[in-house]
Every structure is written in C-alpha cells, then in structure tokens.
Amino acid sequence: MRQPDNIAAMIQDEQNYDAAVVGAGVVGLAAALALAAAGRSVAVVERNPPRRASGALGSDLRSVALTPASLDFLRSLGADLDGALTPISTMRVWEHDGAGALRFASADSQNEPAALAWVAANSGLAADLWALGAGRLELIEASLDRLAQERDAVRLELADAPPIRAGLVVAADGPNSFCRRSTSTAARSAPPPPNGRQRAIATVARMIESHCHTAWQCFGRTGPVALLPLADERAVSVIWSGAASEQEALLGLDDERFRAALEAATEGVAGGVLAVDERLCFPVTQTLAADLNPWPRVLLAGDAARTLHPLAGQGVNLGLEDARQIGAMATAGGDLGAAGRWRTYARERRRRSKLMMTLMRGLLSAYCGQAVNGPWLRWARNSVVRRIDASPTAKAQLAREAMGLGALAA
C-alpha cells in the first residue's frame, strides 16, 4: 500500500546512518569511533555530553585502569592519551591479618609493555574521546524516547531532536540501559557474595608519601579496598567495596574519621592517609543481559551488556573489548543489521562475561565472609599466595592476565 505523501516526506527527511551508538561513555564512544574507522557513518546519541570533573583534591573521583590491550585499541582509534595516563608499575595484593602477599612488577611479564596498566580519569577520558569524535561522528545531544524496528533499520525517536534511522544500534547506555529494556531483554543478576549485598565507595586520597606508581589492594573481611596511583605522586584513586551495611556506615563518617578508617584498612601504605575527598557510593552487582543481540539490528555493549564487581577493575576493559570486536566485525561489507550477522559477537561476549563474573565471585568467595575467616583457611590461602609469589613463572602468567594479554583475554 502506498504511504501518504506527508509520511513519505517525513521518512525521506530523517537522517540515516549505518550505525547509531546510544551512550557517550568511554565504551560507547570507543565503539562509535571503531565503527567510523571501519568506514561507517555513525551517530552518537547522548543527553549529557561528557565533561571533565574533579573533586576538592584536584582529581576525578572515578578513575579507570586500562590494560595495555585497551590502551593500544584506544590509540589505534587516534586517541592521544599520553598526558592523561599514570602508569601502574608495581602492584601489591594481600588480605587483612594475612602473612602472605602477591607483588607484581611490569618486569614480571617479559618483553611486554613497561606498565601493568595505566590509570585515567573517567570523565577526562570520555571528554577526550568526545572531542576526538568531532568531525568523525554525528554527535547528537538528546535523550532517546523510543526504539522502533523497521524492515531495514531501527528508528530512534529523540527528545528535542528530529528522529534518526540506523542500520545498527549499539546500546552503551549503562547498567540501567533504556535500549536493553526497550528490547524486553532481561538483565539477570548473579547471586550476591557470601557476605550478602555489597556497595562500593569511590573517592580520592592524598597519601603522606609518594605512591611510586604502585597499586595496592587489600581484601578486608567483607570486601576489597584498592588504591590506584594518580598523576600527583601522592594522590590515589580509592575504590572500597564491602557489605552494604558497613559501607553505608563509612559513608556517614566525617572526613577525619573516614581518613582514619581508610588508613587502617590499607595498613598504612605510602606512610598513611593525609586527606580524603568527598565520597561517591553505588551498589555493587554482577549482571548479564540474556542476549547481547536481542534484535537483529541492536547490540548491547559495556555496562548495558553486563556489570562486574570492581575488585579487579575489569569492567571498562571488558567493554572496550566489546567495542574492538564491533569495529572489527564492521569492516566486512554489507548491511550491518543483516540477519545473524552479530550472533557470533553475542555468543563470544556472553562467554567472556560469564568467565569474568565467575572469577570475580570466586575471589570474593575465597577471601570475604564469615565462612572463610577461620585460622586454617587463612593459613591455607596465605600458603598458596606465598608459593605463587615465589614462582616467577606463575607471576609472569598472572601479570599477563592482569595486562589483558593472557589466555583469558579475548
């Protein structure tokens, strides 16, 4: 049946793109730039474009640790990040009341990059990628109201902007993804850790001594606390996870009492904690979407696809793996939304997500909760840790995995 002239004219006036990415976080922008590098026309839809942010101590309260593989990918897209990165040259991991510790150095992984990882401000990295997209991407500052499947495209109805059509939609709009819900795709939650529901606190701390490009992570009774080095040699990014009730109590402390609690939890590394910034607190859950390609022309990526416990800092790296695979698969010609084109992506990315979720839960189950705090289990864990720390081969392989270069990487 012939369409009425006014409807046909509206459709003709709508902008058409090979792909549209919803969400302008680090993962969404990386996916958009990778699609553009594959020769595709790309629109990015984001209500609140990224802006650099900093707290009272001069650093963003949220940072990300990029593996060498992630950094290489971002550089391949044209990102110039050298001035925005702080290397992690060494890492120390231990447990409270423990007698053993794992100590990693970049030299533990022979013939590999000069750092285990690089720390970047979350807001600054996203802002840099947004700026990089100018001229390469169509950057649309609007919120998404509706997704509609059509025969040869997905129609995106936007608030305060004309609708657009795209042959493929990449949903990178976070853990509460509107796109995922629009496709009626469930996000299934993994069972909580042995000690129950968790929350995480993110902040920045100033240490008494230099961090010397070291990252520290201590497993407490209900969760880990990690300190990542920042550009200021005495500033560290803090991510502290634990039982929800304990973290909510910590959130209620004033600066001095929180500073003292953080110093005790990290056992006075770098001479102790001199000052702390304001705190952010968020729930910690591990979730995985039932299907990462719920419609032939819709993909889920980053936190829209899965969320991980922050204890290993792998969430953004897993999302960048999504973006890299999307870009690689888009280099082949043809319709981006052709039936079955993205089933391999959905299958492989779900498999990888399940593996990482299992590893995170395994670490929490081994270290945190009442059942694992007995003296015999603590002795057994510390014995294993000391054996690994004394084995150059084992440490080299663990270092490679931490750098995203080992057998567990995509």
RAGI-V184563 format. One record per pair of residues at least 4 apart in sequence whose C-alpha atoms are under 6 Angstrom apart, sorted by sequence separation. I is the first residue (numbers start at 1). J is the second residue. D is the distance in whole Angstrom. If there is no record, write none. Layout:
i & j & d
I & J & D
I & J & D
//
This chain:
i & j & d
24 & 28 & 5
36 & 40 & 5
54 & 58 & 5
55 & 59 & 6
66 & 70 & 6
75 & 79 & 5
133 & 137 & 5
150 & 154 & 6
173 & 177 & 5
181 & 185 & 6
192 & 196 & 5
219 & 223 & 6
220 & 224 & 5
253 & 257 & 6
255 & 259 & 6
263 & 267 & 6
268 & 272 & 4
300 & 304 & 6
301 & 305 & 5
303 & 307 & 5
314 & 318 & 6
344 & 348 & 6
345 & 349 & 6
358 & 362 & 6
361 & 365 & 6
364 & 368 & 5
392 & 396 & 6
395 & 399 & 6
401 & 405 & 6
23 & 28 & 5
24 & 29 & 5
35 & 40 & 6
54 & 59 & 5
55 & 60 & 6
74 & 79 & 6
149 & 154 & 5
158 & 163 & 6
180 & 185 & 6
192 & 197 & 6
219 & 224 & 4
230 & 235 & 5
253 & 258 & 6
263 & 268 & 5
293 & 298 & 6
300 & 305 & 5
400 & 405 & 5
401 & 406 & 4
404 & 409 & 5
54 & 60 & 4
148 & 154 & 6
157 & 163 & 5
218 & 224 & 5
230 & 236 & 5
293 & 299 & 5
388 & 394 & 6
400 & 406 & 5
53 & 60 & 5
94 & 101 & 5
148 & 155 & 5
156 & 163 & 6
218 & 225 & 5
229 & 236 & 5
292 & 299 & 6
308 & 315 & 6
93 & 101 & 6
106 & 114 & 6
147 & 155 & 6
156 & 164 & 5
171 & 179 & 6
217 & 225 & 6
228 & 236 & 5
292 & 300 & 5
93 & 102 & 5
106 & 115 & 5
147 & 156 & 5
155 & 164 & 6
217 & 226 & 4
227 & 236 & 6
228 & 237 & 5
263 & 272 & 6
92 & 102 & 6
106 & 116 & 5
146 & 156 & 6
155 & 165 & 4
216 & 226 & 6
227 & 237 & 6
263 & 273 & 5
92 & 103 & 5
146 & 157 & 5
154 & 165 & 6
216 & 227 & 5
227 & 238 & 5
91 & 103 & 6
145 & 157 & 5
154 & 166 & 5
215 & 227 & 6
226 & 238 & 6
91 & 104 & 5
145 & 158 & 5
153 & 166 & 5
215 & 228 & 5
226 & 239 & 5
90 & 104 & 5
144 & 158 & 5
153 & 167 & 4
225 & 239 & 6
90 & 105 & 4
143 & 158 & 6
225 & 240 & 4
89 & 105 & 6
143 & 159 & 5
213 & 229 & 6
289 & 305 & 5
89 & 106 & 6
142 & 159 & 6
224 & 241 & 5
302 & 319 & 4
223 & 241 & 5
288 & 306 & 4
223 & 242 & 4
287 & 306 & 5
222 & 242 & 5
287 & 307 & 5
222 & 243 & 6
286 & 307 & 5
301 & 322 & 6
18 & 40 & 6
20 & 42 & 5
22 & 44 & 6
24 & 46 & 6
211 & 233 & 6
286 & 308 & 5
18 & 41 & 5
19 & 42 & 5
20 & 43 & 5
21 & 44 & 5
22 & 45 & 5
23 & 46 & 5
210 & 233 & 5
211 & 234 & 6
17 & 41 & 5
20 & 44 & 6
210 & 234 & 5
17 & 42 & 6
89 & 115 & 5
88 & 115 & 6
89 & 116 & 6
207 & 234 & 5
87 & 115 & 6
88 & 116 & 6
206 & 234 & 6
88 & 117 & 5
206 & 235 & 4
87 & 117 & 6
88 & 118 & 6
205 & 235 & 6
87 & 118 & 4
205 & 236 & 5
86 & 118 & 5
204 & 236 & 6
85 & 118 & 6
86 & 119 & 5
204 & 237 & 5
85 & 119 & 5
204 & 238 & 6
85 & 120 & 5
203 & 238 & 5
202 & 238 & 5
202 & 239 & 5
201 & 239 & 6
201 & 240 & 5
200 & 240 & 5
297 & 337 & 4
200 & 241 & 4
296 & 337 & 6
199 & 241 & 6
199 & 242 & 6
296 & 339 & 6
198 & 242 & 5
198 & 243 & 5
199 & 244 & 5
198 & 244 & 4
197 & 244 & 6
67 & 117 & 5
66 & 117 & 5
66 & 118 & 5
65 & 118 & 5
293 & 346 & 6
65 & 119 & 4
292 & 346 & 5
64 & 119 & 6
64 & 120 & 5
63 & 120 & 6
63 & 121 & 4
64 & 122 & 6
63 & 122 & 5
211 & 270 & 6
62 & 122 & 6
60 & 121 & 6
209 & 270 & 5
209 & 271 & 5
208 & 271 & 5
208 & 272 & 6
207 & 272 & 6
208 & 273 & 6
207 & 273 & 5
208 & 274 & 5
207 & 274 & 5
206 & 274 & 5
206 & 275 & 5
205 & 275 & 6
52 & 123 & 5
205 & 276 & 4
52 & 124 & 5
204 & 276 & 6
204 & 277 & 5
203 & 277 & 6
50 & 126 & 6
51 & 127 & 6
203 & 279 & 5
50 & 127 & 5
202 & 279 & 6
202 & 280 & 5
201 & 280 & 6
201 & 281 & 4
200 & 281 & 6
200 & 282 & 6
199 & 282 & 6
199 & 283 & 4
199 & 284 & 5
198 & 284 & 5
43 & 137 & 6
47 & 141 & 5
42 & 137 & 5
43 & 138 & 4
44 & 139 & 5
45 & 140 & 5
46 & 141 & 5
47 & 142 & 4
43 & 139 & 6
44 & 140 & 6
46 & 142 & 6
47 & 143 & 5
190 & 286 & 6
189 & 286 & 6
190 & 287 & 6
189 & 287 & 4
188 & 287 & 5
26 & 126 & 5
187 & 287 & 6
188 & 288 & 5
25 & 126 & 6
187 & 288 & 5
187 & 289 & 4
186 & 289 & 6
186 & 290 & 6
91 & 214 & 5
95 & 218 & 5
89 & 213 & 6
90 & 214 & 5
91 & 215 & 5
92 & 216 & 5
93 & 217 & 5
94 & 218 & 5
95 & 219 & 4
96 & 220 & 5
88 & 213 & 5
91 & 216 & 6
93 & 218 & 6
88 & 214 & 6
177 & 304 & 5
170 & 298 & 6
171 & 299 & 6
175 & 303 & 5
168 & 297 & 5
169 & 298 & 5
170 & 299 & 5
171 & 300 & 5
172 & 301 & 5
174 & 303 & 5
175 & 304 & 5
168 & 298 & 6
170 & 300 & 6
172 & 302 & 6
174 & 304 & 5
173 & 304 & 6
172 & 304 & 6
61 & 203 & 5
61 & 204 & 6
28 & 172 & 5
86 & 230 & 6
86 & 231 & 6
223 & 368 & 6
20 & 166 & 6
222 & 368 & 5
19 & 166 & 5
221 & 368 & 5
222 & 369 & 6
18 & 166 & 5
19 & 167 & 5
21 & 169 & 6
15 & 164 & 5
16 & 165 & 5
17 & 166 & 5
18 & 167 & 5
19 & 168 & 5
20 & 169 & 5
21 & 170 & 5
22 & 171 & 5
23 & 172 & 5
14 & 164 & 5
16 & 166 & 6
19 & 169 & 6
22 & 172 & 6
23 & 173 & 4
22 & 173 & 6
168 & 336 & 6
167 & 336 & 6
168 & 337 & 5
167 & 337 & 6
195 & 369 & 5
194 & 369 & 6
100 & 382 & 5
100 & 385 & 6
100 & 386 & 5
102 & 389 & 5
109 & 396 & 5
116 & 403 & 6
108 & 396 & 5
109 & 399 & 6
27 & 319 & 6
31 & 323 & 4
35 & 327 & 5
27 & 320 & 6
34 & 327 & 5
38 & 331 & 5
68 & 403 & 6
69 & 404 & 6
67 & 403 & 5
67 & 404 & 6
//
